[in-house]
Amino acid sequence: MPRKLKPKLCSCGCGRYTKGGHFIPGHDSRVYSAIIERVGDIRNLREVVEQYTGKKIEVEKGTIH
């Protein structure tokens, strides 16, 4: 039997409820865009994440086209 999803507040902060996930469809992109706008570009975001986690972000070879 499938699990019953519980609505919860969207993690973007819009105040609306999801159908059980973290974001309303498309709202994860809104958060991503706001983060990129704040840090400058994807290279800076990578640096921030690496500094925060203490782990280097490795991109698998052959998966980027």
CHARMM-style PDB file with segment names, atoms N, HN, CA, C and O in Angstrom:
ATOM      1  N   MET     1       0.841  -1.176   0.000  1.00  0.00      PROA
ATOM      2  CA  MET     1       0.000   0.000   0.000  1.00  0.00      PROA
ATOM      3  C   MET     1       0.885   1.238   0.000  1.00  0.00      PROA
ATOM      4  O   MET     1       1.817   1.320   0.800  1.00  0.00      PROA
ATOM      5  N   PRO     2       0.618   2.204  -0.877  1.00  0.00      PROA
ATOM      6  CA  PRO     2       1.441   3.421  -0.912  1.00  0.00      PROA
ATOM      7  C   PRO     2       1.297   4.231   0.365  1.00  0.00      PROA
ATOM      8  O   PRO     2       0.237   4.256   0.992  1.00  0.00      PROA
ATOM      9  N   ARG     3       2.372   4.885   0.732  1.00  0.00      PROA
ATOM     10  HN  ARG     3       3.233   4.864   0.223  1.00  0.00      PROA
ATOM     11  CA  ARG     3       2.322   5.706   1.946  1.00  0.00      PROA
ATOM     12  C   ARG     3       1.503   6.959   1.687  1.00  0.00      PROA
ATOM     13  O   ARG     3       1.472   7.470   0.567  1.00  0.00      PROA
ATOM     14  N   LYS     4       0.848   7.444   2.714  1.00  0.00      PROA
ATOM     15  HN  LYS     4       0.873   7.029   3.623  1.00  0.00      PROA
ATOM     16  CA  LYS     4       0.053   8.658   2.579  1.00  0.00      PROA
ATOM     17  C   LYS     4       0.965   9.864   2.786  1.00  0.00      PROA
ATOM     18  O   LYS     4       1.659   9.960   3.799  1.00  0.00      PROA
ATOM     19  N   LEU     5       0.960  10.781   1.822  1.00  0.00      PROA
ATOM     20  HN  LEU     5       0.396  10.703   1.000  1.00  0.00      PROA
ATOM     21  CA  LEU     5       1.796  11.964   1.898  1.00  0.00      PROA
ATOM     22  C   LEU     5       1.122  13.017   2.759  1.00  0.00      PROA
ATOM     23  O   LEU     5      -0.087  13.233   2.669  1.00  0.00      PROA
ATOM     24  N   LYS     6       1.921  13.670   3.595  1.00  0.00      PROA
ATOM     25  HN  LYS     6       2.903  13.495   3.667  1.00  0.00      PROA
ATOM     26  CA  LYS     6       1.410  14.729   4.453  1.00  0.00      PROA
ATOM     27  C   LYS     6       1.830  16.075   3.887  1.00  0.00      PROA
ATOM     28  O   LYS     6       3.017  16.314   3.665  1.00  0.00      PROA
ATOM     29  N   PRO     7       0.863  16.954   3.651  1.00  0.00      PROA
ATOM     30  CA  PRO     7       1.229  18.294   3.182  1.00  0.00      PROA
ATOM     31  C   PRO     7       2.137  18.985   4.198  1.00  0.00      PROA
ATOM     32  O   PRO     7       1.961  18.820   5.405  1.00  0.00      PROA
ATOM     33  N   LYS     8       3.099  19.750   3.712  1.00  0.00      PROA
ATOM     34  HN  LYS     8       3.242  19.884   2.732  1.00  0.00      PROA
ATOM     35  CA  LYS     8       3.959  20.535   4.596  1.00  0.00      PROA
ATOM     36  C   LYS     8       4.319  21.836   3.898  1.00  0.00      PROA
ATOM     37  O   LYS     8       4.177  21.964   2.682  1.00  0.00      PROA
ATOM     38  N   LEU     9       4.778  22.784   4.671  1.00  0.00      PROA
ATOM     39  HN  LEU     9       4.893  22.681   5.659  1.00  0.00      PROA
ATOM     40  CA  LEU     9       5.126  24.086   4.109  1.00  0.00      PROA
ATOM     41  C   LEU     9       6.256  23.958   3.110  1.00  0.00      PROA
ATOM     42  O   LEU     9       7.225  23.234   3.337  1.00  0.00      PROA
ATOM     43  N   CYS    10       6.124  24.661   2.009  1.00  0.00      PROA
ATOM     44  HN  CYS    10       5.337  25.249   1.824  1.00  0.00      PROA
ATOM     45  CA  CYS    10       7.155  24.689   0.977  1.00  0.00      PROA
ATOM     46  C   CYS    10       8.445  25.256   1.574  1.00  0.00      PROA
ATOM     47  O   CYS    10       8.422  26.259   2.287  1.00  0.00      PROA
ATOM     48  N   SER    11       9.553  24.612   1.276  1.00  0.00      PROA
ATOM     49  HN  SER    11       9.573  23.797   0.696  1.00  0.00      PROA
ATOM     50  CA  SER    11      10.847  25.024   1.822  1.00  0.00      PROA
ATOM     51  C   SER    11      11.383  26.317   1.226  1.00  0.00      PROA
ATOM     52  O   SER    11      12.423  26.805   1.670  1.00  0.00      PROA
ATOM     53  N   CYS    12      10.704  26.886   0.233  1.00  0.00      PROA
ATOM     54  HN  CYS    12       9.860  26.489  -0.127  1.00  0.00      PROA
ATOM     55  CA  CYS    12      11.179  28.154  -0.335  1.00  0.00      PROA
ATOM     56  C   CYS    12      10.750  29.335   0.531  1.00  0.00      PROA
ATOM     57  O   CYS    12      11.284  30.435   0.392  1.00  0.00      PROA
ATOM     58  N   GLY    13       9.792  29.108   1.423  1.00  0.00      PROA
ATOM     59  HN  GLY    13       9.358  28.214   1.536  1.00  0.00      PROA
ATOM     60  CA  GLY    13       9.341  30.179   2.306  1.00  0.00      PROA
ATOM     61  C   GLY    13       8.132  30.941   1.787  1.00  0.00      PROA
ATOM     62  O   GLY    13       7.788  31.992   2.328  1.00  0.00      PROA
ATOM     63  N   CYS    14       7.475  30.427   0.739  1.00  0.00      PROA
ATOM     64  HN  CYS    14       7.754  29.573   0.300  1.00  0.00      PROA
ATOM     65  CA  CYS    14       6.332  31.124   0.145  1.00  0.00      PROA
ATOM     66  C   CYS    14       5.081  31.060   1.016  1.00  0.00      PROA
ATOM     67  O   CYS    14       4.149  31.844   0.831  1.00  0.00      PROA
ATOM     68  N   GLY    15       5.061  30.125   1.968  1.00  0.00      PROA
ATOM     69  HN  GLY    15       5.817  29.489   2.119  1.00  0.00      PROA
ATOM     70  CA  GLY    15       3.900  29.993   2.848  1.00  0.00      PROA
ATOM     71  C   GLY    15       2.840  29.037   2.343  1.00  0.00      PROA
ATOM     72  O   GLY    15       1.843  28.804   3.027  1.00  0.00      PROA
ATOM     73  N   ARG    16       3.034  28.477   1.157  1.00  0.00      PROA
ATOM     74  HN  ARG    16       3.843  28.665   0.601  1.00  0.00      PROA
ATOM     75  CA  ARG    16       2.078  27.520   0.595  1.00  0.00      PROA
ATOM     76  C   ARG    16       2.466  26.102   0.999  1.00  0.00      PROA
ATOM     77  O   ARG    16       3.595  25.851   1.420  1.00  0.00      PROA
ATOM     78  N   TYR    17       1.512  25.173   0.864  1.00  0.00      PROA
ATOM     79  HN  TYR    17       0.595  25.377   0.522  1.00  0.00      PROA
ATOM     80  CA  TYR    17       1.742  23.789   1.249  1.00  0.00      PROA
ATOM     81  C   TYR    17       2.013  22.899   0.037  1.00  0.00      PROA
ATOM     82  O   TYR    17       1.407  23.056  -1.023  1.00  0.00      PROA
ATOM     83  N   THR    18       2.940  21.961   0.226  1.00  0.00      PROA
ATOM     84  HN  THR    18       3.432  21.833   1.087  1.00  0.00      PROA
ATOM     85  CA  THR    18       3.260  20.975  -0.805  1.00  0.00      PROA
ATOM     86  C   THR    18       2.290  19.803  -0.661  1.00  0.00      PROA
ATOM     87  O   THR    18       1.447  19.783   0.236  1.00  0.00      PROA
ATOM     88  N   LYS    19       2.424  18.847  -1.545  1.00  0.00      PROA
ATOM     89  HN  LYS    19       3.109  18.863  -2.273  1.00  0.00      PROA
ATOM     90  CA  LYS    19       1.636  17.618  -1.443  1.00  0.00      PROA
ATOM     91  C   LYS    19       2.402  16.540  -0.679  1.00  0.00      PROA
ATOM     92  O   LYS    19       2.000  15.377  -0.669  1.00  0.00      PROA
ATOM     93  N   GLY    20       3.497  16.926  -0.044  1.00  0.00      PROA
ATOM     94  HN  GLY    20       3.824  17.871  -0.052  1.00  0.00      PROA
ATOM     95  CA  GLY    20       4.279  15.968   0.734  1.00  0.00      PROA
ATOM     96  C   GLY    20       5.774  16.113   0.548  1.00  0.00      PROA
ATOM     97  O   GLY    20       6.552  15.643   1.378  1.00  0.00      PROA
ATOM     98  N   GLY    21       6.182  16.756  -0.528  1.00  0.00      PROA
ATOM     99  HN  GLY    21       5.550  17.137  -1.203  1.00  0.00      PROA
ATOM    100  CA  GLY    21       7.605  16.961  -0.783  1.00  0.00      PROA
ATOM    101  C   GLY    21       8.117  18.200  -0.068  1.00  0.00      PROA
ATOM    102  O   GLY    21       7.419  18.787   0.759  1.00  0.00      PROA
ATOM    103  N   HSD    22       9.333  18.590  -0.391  1.00  0.00      PROA
ATOM    104  HN  HSD    22       9.900  18.114  -1.063  1.00  0.00      PROA
ATOM    105  CA  HSD    22       9.936  19.769   0.224  1.00  0.00      PROA
ATOM    106  C   HSD    22       9.514  21.061  -0.466  1.00  0.00      PROA
ATOM    107  O   HSD    22       9.442  22.114   0.167  1.00  0.00      PROA
ATOM    108  N   PHE    23       9.232  20.976  -1.780  1.00  0.00      PROA
ATOM    109  HN  PHE    23       9.290  20.120  -2.294  1.00  0.00      PROA
ATOM    110  CA  PHE    23       8.925  22.171  -2.560  1.00  0.00      PROA
ATOM    111  C   PHE    23       7.679  21.960  -3.409  1.00  0.00      PROA
ATOM    112  O   PHE    23       7.377  20.839  -3.820  1.00  0.00      PROA
ATOM    113  N   ILE    24       6.962  23.042  -3.665  1.00  0.00      PROA
ATOM    114  HN  ILE    24       7.208  23.952  -3.331  1.00  0.00      PROA
ATOM    115  CA  ILE    24       5.940  23.057  -4.698  1.00  0.00      PROA
ATOM    116  C   ILE    24       6.707  23.006  -6.020  1.00  0.00      PROA
ATOM    117  O   ILE    24       7.790  23.584  -6.112  1.00  0.00      PROA
ATOM    118  N   PRO    25       6.180  22.329  -7.048  1.00  0.00      PROA
ATOM    119  CA  PRO    25       6.912  22.251  -8.312  1.00  0.00      PROA
ATOM    120  C   PRO    25       7.386  23.629  -8.795  1.00  0.00      PROA
ATOM    121  O   PRO    25       6.611  24.582  -8.871  1.00  0.00      PROA
ATOM    122  N   GLY    26       8.680  23.700  -9.117  1.00  0.00      PROA
ATOM    123  HN  GLY    26       9.310  22.926  -9.055  1.00  0.00      PROA
ATOM    124  CA  GLY    26       9.294  24.936  -9.600  1.00  0.00      PROA
ATOM    125  C   GLY    26       9.878  25.822  -8.522  1.00  0.00      PROA
ATOM    126  O   GLY    26      10.701  26.689  -8.816  1.00  0.00      PROA
ATOM    127  N   HSD    27       9.470  25.626  -7.278  1.00  0.00      PROA
ATOM    128  HN  HSD    27       8.801  24.922  -7.039  1.00  0.00      PROA
ATOM    129  CA  HSD    27       9.949  26.498  -6.214  1.00  0.00      PROA
ATOM    130  C   HSD    27      11.385  26.177  -5.810  1.00  0.00      PROA
ATOM    131  O   HSD    27      12.076  27.044  -5.274  1.00  0.00      PROA
ATOM    132  N   ASP    28      11.848  24.952  -6.055  1.00  0.00      PROA
ATOM    133  HN  ASP    28      11.286  24.248  -6.490  1.00  0.00      PROA
ATOM    134  CA  ASP    28      13.258  24.636  -5.812  1.00  0.00      PROA
ATOM    135  C   ASP    28      14.136  25.467  -6.742  1.00  0.00      PROA
ATOM    136  O   ASP    28      15.226  25.889  -6.355  1.00  0.00      PROA
ATOM    137  N   SER    29      13.670  25.701  -7.960  1.00  0.00      PROA
ATOM    138  HN  SER    29      12.785  25.358  -8.274  1.00  0.00      PROA
ATOM    139  CA  SER    29      14.415  26.537  -8.912  1.00  0.00      PROA
ATOM    140  C   SER    29      14.469  27.987  -8.443  1.00  0.00      PROA
ATOM    141  O   SER    29      15.462  28.680  -8.663  1.00  0.00      PROA
ATOM    142  N   ARG    30      13.403  28.441  -7.801  1.00  0.00      PROA
ATOM    143  HN  ARG    30      12.596  27.878  -7.622  1.00  0.00      PROA
ATOM    144  CA  ARG    30      13.391  29.803  -7.271  1.00  0.00      PROA
ATOM    145  C   ARG    30      14.460  29.954  -6.188  1.00  0.00      PROA
ATOM    146  O   ARG    30      15.159  30.965  -6.132  1.00  0.00      PROA
ATOM    147  N   VAL    31      14.578  28.944  -5.333  1.00  0.00      PROA
ATOM    148  HN  VAL    31      14.009  28.123  -5.378  1.00  0.00      PROA
ATOM    149  CA  VAL    31      15.585  28.981  -4.264  1.00  0.00      PROA
ATOM    150  C   VAL    31      16.983  28.932  -4.877  1.00  0.00      PROA
ATOM    151  O   VAL    31      17.867  29.690  -4.477  1.00  0.00      PROA
ATOM    152  N   TYR    32      17.180  28.044  -5.840  1.00  0.00      PROA
ATOM    153  HN  TYR    32      16.463  27.427  -6.164  1.00  0.00      PROA
ATOM    154  CA  TYR    32      18.480  27.926  -6.509  1.00  0.00      PROA
ATOM    155  C   TYR    32      18.879  29.264  -7.140  1.00  0.00      PROA
ATOM    156  O   TYR    32      20.016  29.710  -6.985  1.00  0.00      PROA
ATOM    157  N   SER    33      17.952  29.896  -7.845  1.00  0.00      PROA
ATOM    158  HN  SER    33      17.029  29.534  -7.971  1.00  0.00      PROA
ATOM    159  CA  SER    33      18.240  31.185  -8.485  1.00  0.00      PROA
ATOM    160  C   SER    33      18.601  32.251  -7.456  1.00  0.00      PROA
ATOM    161  O   SER    33      19.512  33.049  -7.678  1.00  0.00      PROA
ATOM    162  N   ALA    34      17.891  32.267  -6.336  1.00  0.00      PROA
ATOM    163  HN  ALA    34      17.150  31.620  -6.156  1.00  0.00      PROA
ATOM    164  CA  ALA    34      18.182  33.247  -5.283  1.00  0.00      PROA
ATOM    165  C   ALA    34      19.567  33.003  -4.684  1.00  0.00      PROA
ATOM    166  O   ALA    34      20.288  33.951  -4.371  1.00  0.00      PROA
ATOM    167  N   ILE    35      19.936  31.729  -4.527  1.00  0.00      PROA
ATOM    168  HN  ILE    35      19.350  30.959  -4.782  1.00  0.00      PROA
ATOM    169  CA  ILE    35      21.260  31.394  -3.989  1.00  0.00      PROA
ATOM    170  C   ILE    35      22.346  31.848  -4.956  1.00  0.00      PROA
ATOM    171  O   ILE    35      23.326  32.469  -4.544  1.00  0.00      PROA
ATOM    172  N   ILE    36      22.178  31.541  -6.237  1.00  0.00      PROA
ATOM    173  HN  ILE    36      21.382  31.036  -6.572  1.00  0.00      PROA
ATOM    174  CA  ILE    36      23.166  31.935  -7.243  1.00  0.00      PROA
ATOM    175  C   ILE    36      23.285  33.452  -7.292  1.00  0.00      PROA
ATOM    176  O   ILE    36      24.390  33.983  -7.404  1.00  0.00      PROA
ATOM    177  N   GLU    37      22.159  34.152  -7.209  1.00  0.00      PROA
ATOM    178  HN  GLU    37      21.262  33.720  -7.118  1.00  0.00      PROA
ATOM    179  CA  GLU    37      22.192  35.615  -7.211  1.00  0.00      PROA
ATOM    180  C   GLU    37      22.992  36.140  -6.017  1.00  0.00      PROA
ATOM    181  O   GLU    37      23.720  37.125  -6.138  1.00  0.00      PROA
ATOM    182  N   ARG    38      22.855  35.489  -4.882  1.00  0.00      PROA
ATOM    183  HN  ARG    38      22.264  34.688  -4.783  1.00  0.00      PROA
ATOM    184  CA  ARG    38      23.547  35.937  -3.668  1.00  0.00      PROA
ATOM    185  C   ARG    38      25.037  35.661  -3.721  1.00  0.00      PROA
ATOM    186  O   ARG    38      25.838  36.512  -3.335  1.00  0.00      PROA
ATOM    187  N   VAL    39      25.426  34.461  -4.203  1.00  0.00      PROA
ATOM    188  HN  VAL    39      24.774  33.770  -4.517  1.00  0.00      PROA
ATOM    189  CA  VAL    39      26.853  34.096  -4.182  1.00  0.00      PROA
ATOM    190  C   VAL    39      27.599  34.529  -5.435  1.00  0.00      PROA
ATOM    191  O   VAL    39      28.829  34.556  -5.431  1.00  0.00      PROA
ATOM    192  N   GLY    40      26.900  34.864  -6.493  1.00  0.00      PROA
ATOM    193  HN  GLY    40      25.900  34.842  -6.496  1.00  0.00      PROA
ATOM    194  CA  GLY    40      27.558  35.371  -7.700  1.00  0.00      PROA
ATOM    195  C   GLY    40      27.473  34.452  -8.891  1.00  0.00      PROA
ATOM    196  O   GLY    40      26.986  34.863  -9.944  1.00  0.00      PROA
ATOM    197  N   ASP    41      27.928  33.225  -8.764  1.00  0.00      PROA
ATOM    198  HN  ASP    41      28.323  32.890  -7.908  1.00  0.00      PROA
ATOM    199  CA  ASP    41      27.828  32.257  -9.860  1.00  0.00      PROA
ATOM    200  C   ASP    41      28.049  30.858  -9.307  1.00  0.00      PROA
ATOM    201  O   ASP    41      28.313  30.682  -8.118  1.00  0.00      PROA
ATOM    202  N   ILE    42      27.939  29.871 -10.178  1.00  0.00      PROA
ATOM    203  HN  ILE    42      27.724  30.014 -11.144  1.00  0.00      PROA
ATOM    204  CA  ILE    42      28.014  28.471  -9.748  1.00  0.00      PROA
ATOM    205  C   ILE    42      29.392  28.121  -9.192  1.00  0.00      PROA
ATOM    206  O   ILE    42      29.500  27.257  -8.321  1.00  0.00      PROA
ATOM    207  N   ARG    43      30.448  28.777  -9.679  1.00  0.00      PROA
ATOM    208  HN  ARG    43      30.361  29.479 -10.386  1.00  0.00      PROA
ATOM    209  CA  ARG    43      31.794  28.514  -9.140  1.00  0.00      PROA
ATOM    210  C   ARG    43      31.868  28.945  -7.687  1.00  0.00      PROA
ATOM    211  O   ARG    43      32.427  28.238  -6.848  1.00  0.00      PROA
ATOM    212  N   ASN    44      31.300  30.111  -7.392  1.00  0.00      PROA
ATOM    213  HN  ASN    44      30.845  30.686  -8.073  1.00  0.00      PROA
ATOM    214  CA  ASN    44      31.295  30.585  -6.004  1.00  0.00      PROA
ATOM    215  C   ASN    44      30.454  29.677  -5.119  1.00  0.00      PROA
ATOM    216  O   ASN    44      30.821  29.407  -3.976  1.00  0.00      PROA
ATOM    217  N   LEU    45      29.323  29.203  -5.646  1.00  0.00      PROA
ATOM    218  HN  LEU    45      29.025  29.422  -6.575  1.00  0.00      PROA
ATOM    219  CA  LEU    45      28.483  28.291  -4.876  1.00  0.00      PROA
ATOM    220  C   LEU    45      29.255  27.020  -4.546  1.00  0.00      PROA
ATOM    221  O   LEU    45      29.173  26.512  -3.428  1.00  0.00      PROA
ATOM    222  N   ARG    46      29.997  26.514  -5.510  1.00  0.00      PROA
ATOM    223  HN  ARG    46      30.063  26.927  -6.418  1.00  0.00      PROA
ATOM    224  CA  ARG    46      30.799  25.317  -5.279  1.00  0.00      PROA
ATOM    225  C   ARG    46      31.806  25.557  -4.148  1.00  0.00      PROA
ATOM    226  O   ARG    46      31.978  24.713  -3.268  1.00  0.00      PROA
ATOM    227  N   GLU    47      32.460  26.704  -4.185  1.00  0.00      PROA
ATOM    228  HN  GLU    47      32.320  27.390  -4.900  1.00  0.00      PROA
ATOM    229  CA  GLU    47      33.429  27.038  -3.135  1.00  0.00      PROA
ATOM    230  C   GLU    47      32.759  27.122  -1.764  1.00  0.00      PROA
ATOM    231  O   GLU    47      33.293  26.619  -0.775  1.00  0.00      PROA
ATOM    232  N   VAL    48      31.601  27.751  -1.709  1.00  0.00      PROA
ATOM    233  HN  VAL    48      31.167  28.160  -2.512  1.00  0.00      PROA
ATOM    234  CA  VAL    48      30.872  27.878  -0.442  1.00  0.00      PROA
ATOM    235  C   VAL    48      30.519  26.500   0.105  1.00  0.00      PROA
ATOM    236  O   VAL    48      30.708  26.235   1.292  1.00  0.00      PROA
ATOM    237  N   VAL    49      30.011  25.629  -0.751  1.00  0.00      PROA
ATOM    238  HN  VAL    49      29.858  25.844  -1.715  1.00  0.00      PROA
ATOM    239  CA  VAL    49      29.626  24.282  -0.316  1.00  0.00      PROA
ATOM    240  C   VAL    49      30.855  23.494   0.137  1.00  0.00      PROA
ATOM    241  O   VAL    49      30.805  22.801   1.153  1.00  0.00      PROA
ATOM    242  N   GLU    50      31.949  23.596  -0.602  1.00  0.00      PROA
ATOM    243  HN  GLU    50      31.990  24.159  -1.427  1.00  0.00      PROA
ATOM    244  CA  GLU    50      33.172  22.882  -0.220  1.00  0.00      PROA
ATOM    245  C   GLU    50      33.702  23.383   1.118  1.00  0.00      PROA
ATOM    246  O   GLU    50      34.148  22.587   1.945  1.00  0.00      PROA
ATOM    247  N   GLN    51      33.657  24.693   1.338  1.00  0.00      PROA
ATOM    248  HN  GLN    51      33.295  25.340   0.666  1.00  0.00      PROA
ATOM    249  CA  GLN    51      34.123  25.240   2.610  1.00  0.00      PROA
ATOM    250  C   GLN    51      33.208  24.805   3.754  1.00  0.00      PROA
ATOM    251  O   GLN    51      33.682  24.457   4.836  1.00  0.00      PROA
ATOM    252  N   TYR    52      31.906  24.827   3.513  1.00  0.00      PROA
ATOM    253  HN  TYR    52      31.522  25.110   2.635  1.00  0.00      PROA
ATOM    254  CA  TYR    52      30.937  24.474   4.556  1.00  0.00      PROA
ATOM    255  C   TYR    52      31.035  23.004   4.952  1.00  0.00      PROA
ATOM    256  O   TYR    52      30.984  22.667   6.135  1.00  0.00      PROA
ATOM    257  N   THR    53      31.177  22.126   3.946  1.00  0.00      PROA
ATOM    258  HN  THR    53      31.218  22.400   2.985  1.00  0.00      PROA
ATOM    259  CA  THR    53      31.195  20.692   4.225  1.00  0.00      PROA
ATOM    260  C   THR    53      32.589  20.160   4.512  1.00  0.00      PROA
ATOM    261  O   THR    53      32.747  19.089   5.098  1.00  0.00      PROA
ATOM    262  N   GLY    54      33.609  20.921   4.091  1.00  0.00      PROA
ATOM    263  HN  GLY    54      33.481  21.791   3.615  1.00  0.00      PROA
ATOM    264  CA  GLY    54      34.972  20.429   4.247  1.00  0.00      PROA
ATOM    265  C   GLY    54      35.307  19.322   3.261  1.00  0.00      PROA
ATOM    266  O   GLY    54      36.301  18.615   3.430  1.00  0.00      PROA
ATOM    267  N   LYS    55      34.479  19.169   2.229  1.00  0.00      PROA
ATOM    268  HN  LYS    55      33.671  19.743   2.092  1.00  0.00      PROA
ATOM    269  CA  LYS    55      34.687  18.116   1.235  1.00  0.00      PROA
ATOM    270  C   LYS    55      34.731  18.734  -0.152  1.00  0.00      PROA
ATOM    271  O   LYS    55      33.943  19.622  -0.476  1.00  0.00      PROA
ATOM    272  N   LYS    56      35.675  18.248  -0.974  1.00  0.00      PROA
ATOM    273  HN  LYS    56      36.315  17.527  -0.710  1.00  0.00      PROA
ATOM    274  CA  LYS    56      35.800  18.711  -2.351  1.00  0.00      PROA
ATOM    275  C   LYS    56      34.681  18.093  -3.188  1.00  0.00      PROA
ATOM    276  O   LYS    56      34.385  16.905  -3.053  1.00  0.00      PROA
ATOM    277  N   ILE    57      34.071  18.886  -4.037  1.00  0.00      PROA
ATOM    278  HN  ILE    57      34.311  19.851  -4.147  1.00  0.00      PROA
ATOM    279  CA  ILE    57      33.032  18.386  -4.932  1.00  0.00      PROA
ATOM    280  C   ILE    57      33.710  17.814  -6.167  1.00  0.00      PROA
ATOM    281  O   ILE    57      34.391  18.528  -6.903  1.00  0.00      PROA
ATOM    282  N   GLU    58      33.520  16.536  -6.381  1.00  0.00      PROA
ATOM    283  HN  GLU    58      32.967  15.956  -5.783  1.00  0.00      PROA
ATOM    284  CA  GLU    58      34.095  15.856  -7.524  1.00  0.00      PROA
ATOM    285  C   GLU    58      33.007  15.634  -8.565  1.00  0.00      PROA
ATOM    286  O   GLU    58      31.923  15.153  -8.237  1.00  0.00      PROA
ATOM    287  N   VAL    59      33.287  15.980  -9.811  1.00  0.00      PROA
ATOM    288  HN  VAL    59      34.168  16.371 -10.077  1.00  0.00      PROA
ATOM    289  CA  VAL    59      32.363  15.732 -10.908  1.00  0.00      PROA
ATOM    290  C   VAL    59      32.843  14.483 -11.625  1.00  0.00      PROA
ATOM    291  O   VAL    59      33.996  14.405 -12.049  1.00  0.00      PROA
ATOM    292  N   GLU    60      31.958  13.510 -11.759  1.00  0.00      PROA
ATOM    293  HN  GLU    60      31.021  13.574 -11.415  1.00  0.00      PROA
ATOM    294  CA  GLU    60      32.342  12.266 -12.415  1.00  0.00      PROA
ATOM    295  C   GLU    60      32.690  12.508 -13.871  1.00  0.00      PROA
ATOM    296  O   GLU    60      31.950  13.169 -14.599  1.00  0.00      PROA
ATOM    297  N   LYS    61      33.812  11.972 -14.280  1.00  0.00      PROA
ATOM    298  HN  LYS    61      34.413  11.435 -13.689  1.00  0.00      PROA
ATOM    299  CA  LYS    61      34.242  12.122 -15.666  1.00  0.00      PROA
ATOM    300  C   LYS    61      33.329  11.297 -16.559  1.00  0.00      PROA
ATOM    301  O   LYS    61      32.923  10.190 -16.205  1.00  0.00      PROA
ATOM    302  N   GLY    62      33.012  11.854 -17.720  1.00  0.00      PROA
ATOM    303  HN  GLY    62      33.341  12.753 -18.008  1.00  0.00      PROA
ATOM    304  CA  GLY    62      32.167  11.137 -18.673  1.00  0.00      PROA
ATOM    305  C   GLY    62      30.682  11.361 -18.489  1.00  0.00      PROA
ATOM    306  O   GLY    62      29.887  10.870 -19.290  1.00  0.00      PROA
ATOM    307  N   THR    63      30.277  12.101 -17.439  1.00  0.00      PROA
ATOM    308  HN  THR    63      30.924  12.499 -16.788  1.00  0.00      PROA
ATOM    309  CA  THR    63      28.851  12.321 -17.226  1.00  0.00      PROA
ATOM    310  C   THR    63      28.395  13.685 -17.702  1.00  0.00      PROA
ATOM    311  O   THR    63      27.195  13.925 -17.836  1.00  0.00      PROA
ATOM    312  N   ILE    64      29.334  14.583 -17.958  1.00  0.00      PROA
ATOM    313  HN  ILE    64      30.309  14.389 -17.849  1.00  0.00      PROA
ATOM    314  CA  ILE    64      28.998  15.906 -18.431  1.00  0.00      PROA
ATOM    315  C   ILE    64      29.166  15.945 -19.942  1.00  0.00      PROA
ATOM    316  O   ILE    64      30.217  15.558 -20.452  1.00  0.00      PROA
ATOM    317  N   HSD    65      28.173  16.394 -20.653  1.00  0.00      PROA
ATOM    318  HN  HSD    65      27.319  16.707 -20.238  1.00  0.00      PROA
ATOM    319  CA  HSD    65      28.244  16.455 -22.114  1.00  0.00      PROA
ATOM    320  C   HSD    65      28.198  17.869 -22.578  1.00  0.00      PROA
ATOM    321  OT1 HSD    65      28.246  18.127 -23.780  1.00  0.00      PROA
TER     322      HSD     65
END
